[in-house]
Amino acid sequence: MAIFATITAAIDFATATRMAKRFEIRIAAEPERLIEHFRQSALEHKFEFVGDESAGRFSGMGIEGAYEIHGDRLVLTIHNKPFFLSWMLVEAGVKDYFRWAKAHGHS
C-alpha cells in the first residue's frame, strides 16, 4: 500500500508541475498535405486530432499538445506528457517524426 501511495504522489506531483515545451519546425509541404498526413497518422496510432491548415490540437498515449502553422513554420507545443518521458526523448521523437515525414514527402 505504501508503494502505491508513493507512486500516486509522484504522479500527482508530476501532473502539478507540468511545463509546456515549444518546437518550431520548418515545413516544405503545403499545409493541407501536412494536415492530411497528421490525420492519417493519428488514426493509425489512435491519437485524437482536431485541426485545420492553421491550428489544432492532438492527444494520445499521455501526450497532449497543439500546433499552429505560420507560412513555412509549424509551431508545435506539447502541453502534457507522461512524467517518465524526458523532454529530451520527446524532442527526439518529434524530430524523428518530421525526418521520416520529410523523407516520405509529407513535410
C-alpha positions as CSV (number, residue, x, y, z in Angstrom):
1,M,0.0,0.0,0.0
2,A,2.9,2.4,0.8
3,I,4.4,1.8,-2.7
4,F,1.0,2.6,-4.3
5,A,0.8,5.8,-2.3
6,T,4.3,6.8,-3.3
7,I,3.6,6.2,-7.0
8,T,0.3,8.1,-6.7
9,A,2.1,11.0,-5.0
10,A,4.8,11.0,-7.7
11,I,2.2,11.1,-10.4
12,D,0.3,13.9,-8.7
13,F,3.5,15.9,-8.3
14,A,4.4,15.4,-12.0
15,T,0.9,16.4,-13.0
16,A,1.0,19.5,-10.8
17,T,4.4,20.6,-12.2
18,R,3.9,20.1,-15.9
19,M,5.5,22.6,-18.2
20,A,4.8,23.1,-21.9
21,K,7.6,22.8,-24.5
22,R,7.5,24.5,-27.8
23,F,9.2,23.4,-31.1
24,E,9.4,25.3,-34.3
25,I,9.9,23.3,-37.4
26,R,10.4,24.5,-41.0
27,I,8.0,22.7,-43.3
28,A,8.3,22.3,-47.1
29,A,4.9,20.6,-47.8
30,E,1.7,22.5,-48.4
31,P,-0.2,22.8,-45.0
32,E,-3.2,20.9,-46.4
33,R,-0.9,17.9,-47.3
34,L,0.8,18.0,-43.9
35,I,-2.6,18.1,-42.0
36,E,-3.9,15.1,-44.0
37,H,-0.7,13.2,-43.1
38,F,-1.3,14.2,-39.4
39,R,-4.9,12.9,-39.6
40,Q,-3.8,9.6,-41.1
41,S,-1.0,9.2,-38.6
42,A,-3.4,10.0,-35.7
43,L,-5.9,7.3,-36.9
44,E,-3.1,4.7,-37.2
45,H,-1.8,5.4,-33.7
46,K,-5.2,6.0,-32.0
47,F,-4.5,9.7,-31.3
48,E,-7.2,12.3,-31.2
49,F,-6.5,15.0,-33.8
50,V,-8.7,18.1,-34.4
51,G,-7.5,20.9,-36.6
52,D,-7.1,22.5,-39.9
53,E,-4.4,24.2,-42.0
54,S,-3.8,27.0,-39.5
55,A,-4.1,25.4,-36.0
56,G,-5.3,22.5,-34.0
57,R,-4.7,20.1,-31.1
58,F,-3.8,16.4,-30.6
59,S,-3.7,13.9,-27.7
60,G,-2.9,10.3,-27.2
61,M,-0.7,8.0,-25.1
62,G,-0.4,10.6,-22.4
63,I,0.7,13.3,-24.7
64,E,-1.3,16.5,-25.3
65,G,-0.4,19.3,-27.5
66,A,-1.4,21.9,-30.0
67,Y,0.0,23.3,-33.3
68,E,-0.1,26.4,-35.4
69,I,1.1,26.9,-38.9
70,H,2.6,30.2,-40.0
71,G,3.7,30.1,-43.6
72,D,6.6,27.6,-43.7
73,R,6.8,27.2,-40.0
74,L,5.0,24.7,-37.8
75,V,4.9,25.7,-34.1
76,L,4.3,22.6,-32.0
77,T,3.6,23.0,-28.3
78,I,3.5,19.9,-26.1
79,H,1.3,20.8,-23.0
80,N,1.4,17.4,-21.2
81,K,3.5,14.3,-21.3
82,P,3.9,11.2,-19.2
83,F,6.2,12.1,-16.2
84,F,8.5,9.3,-17.0
85,L,9.3,10.6,-20.5
86,S,12.1,13.2,-20.5
87,W,11.8,16.3,-22.7
88,M,14.9,15.2,-24.5
89,L,13.1,12.0,-25.5
90,V,10.0,13.9,-26.6
91,E,12.1,16.3,-28.7
92,A,14.0,13.4,-30.3
93,G,10.6,11.8,-31.1
94,V,9.3,15.0,-32.7
95,K,12.5,15.4,-34.8
96,D,12.4,11.7,-35.9
97,Y,8.8,12.0,-36.9
98,F,9.5,15.0,-39.1
99,R,12.6,13.5,-40.6
100,W,10.5,10.4,-41.6
101,A,7.7,12.6,-42.9
102,K,10.2,14.7,-45.0
103,A,11.9,11.6,-46.4
104,H,8.5,10.3,-47.5
105,G,7.4,13.6,-49.0
106,H,4.9,14.6,-46.2
107,S,6.6,17.7,-44.8
